[in-house]
Amino acid sequence: HTDQEFTIVVFGQNAIGDNQFDGIQVYPNPATENLYVNITGKNGSYRFIMTDVSGKTILEKPLFLNETSHIDLSKPEIASGLYIYQIVGEKSIHIGKVFINK
């Protein structure tokens, strides 16, 4: 049995427990060919995960604190539509949505 603490932030509105993120920017929204993610917060490792509305993972990328990460959306498997993204830290998850319009 392992005890783990997690904070879940639902669409960036509410935080439960220790929020690991000070600030999150995901832009532009809607996006076309590129998406940019900037996070500020406590030290740790972070990942960006984007899924389609059925829950299938479309892409996953490591993120770096206090640095803007570029996410290339020009891949043919990424079609226009609504996507859910997660920014996953060691003790927090930020969940949001982005619309891609190619």
C-alpha positions as a printed Julia matrix, in Angstrom:
102×3 Matrix{Float64}:
   0.0    0.0     0.0
   1.44   3.35   -1.07
   0.14   6.7     0.15
   0.28   9.37   -2.53
  -1.05  12.91   -2.49
  -2.34  14.48   -5.69
  -3.94  17.79   -6.52
  -6.4   17.92   -9.39
  -7.15  21.27  -11.0
 -10.25  21.0   -13.17
 -10.13  23.35  -16.18
  -7.91  25.68  -14.17
 -10.75  26.78  -11.88
 -10.28  24.94   -8.59
  -7.37  23.52   -6.65
  -7.55  20.92   -3.93
  -4.59  20.59   -1.56
  -1.13  21.84   -2.54
  -1.32  23.43   -5.99
   2.03  22.89   -7.69
   1.39  25.52  -10.38
   1.75  29.27   -9.9
   0.76  30.1   -13.47
  -0.11  28.28  -16.67
  -0.47  29.78  -20.14
  -1.62  27.69  -23.1
  -2.02  29.77  -26.25
  -3.34  30.56  -28.81
  -6.78  29.07  -28.34
  -8.1   28.28  -30.87
  -4.8   27.07  -32.32
  -3.87  26.32  -35.93
  -0.36  24.93  -36.49
   1.38  25.75  -33.2
   0.56  25.74  -29.51
   2.68  27.29  -26.78
   2.74  26.29  -23.12
   4.38  28.3   -20.35
   4.28  27.17  -16.73
   5.6   28.75  -13.58
   5.57  26.97  -10.29
   7.49  24.8    -7.92
  10.47  22.8    -9.11
   9.74  19.38  -10.5
   9.12  17.54  -13.72
   6.11  18.29  -15.91
   4.47  16.68  -18.94
   1.96  17.95  -21.5
  -0.53  15.3   -22.63
  -3.17  15.98  -25.28
  -6.07  13.61  -25.91
  -8.99  13.64  -28.28
 -12.51  13.64  -26.85
 -12.57   9.82  -26.86
  -9.55   9.78  -24.51
  -6.96   8.63  -27.08
  -3.55  10.21  -26.43
  -2.56  12.29  -29.45
   0.74  13.63  -28.16
   2.88  13.79  -25.05
   5.8   16.13  -24.41
   7.99  17.06  -21.44
   7.69  20.66  -20.24
  10.28  22.82  -18.55
   9.58  25.25  -15.72
   9.74  28.98  -16.53
  10.28  28.28  -20.23
   7.85  28.48  -23.16
   7.46  25.08  -24.84
   6.45  24.83  -28.5
   4.01  22.1   -29.52
   3.83  21.35  -33.24
   0.25  20.71  -34.34
   1.0   20.35  -38.06
   1.16  16.54  -37.85
  -1.49  14.89  -40.06
  -2.9   12.8   -37.16
  -3.97  16.04  -35.44
  -7.18  17.13  -37.14
  -9.39  20.12  -36.44
 -11.51  19.69  -33.35
 -11.72  19.9   -29.59
  -8.92  18.37  -27.51
  -8.35  17.96  -23.79
  -4.88  18.67  -22.41
  -3.3   17.81  -19.11
  -0.25  19.41  -17.59
   0.97  16.8   -15.15
   3.33  17.65  -12.32
   4.6   15.48   -9.5
   1.65  16.34   -7.22
  -0.75  18.33   -9.42
  -2.66  18.0   -12.66
  -4.04  20.94  -14.62
  -6.73  20.0   -17.13
  -7.93  22.27  -19.91
  -9.33  22.26  -23.4
  -8.05  23.62  -26.67
  -9.73  23.9   -30.03
  -7.6   23.24  -33.1
  -8.74  24.85  -36.35
  -6.58  23.84  -39.33
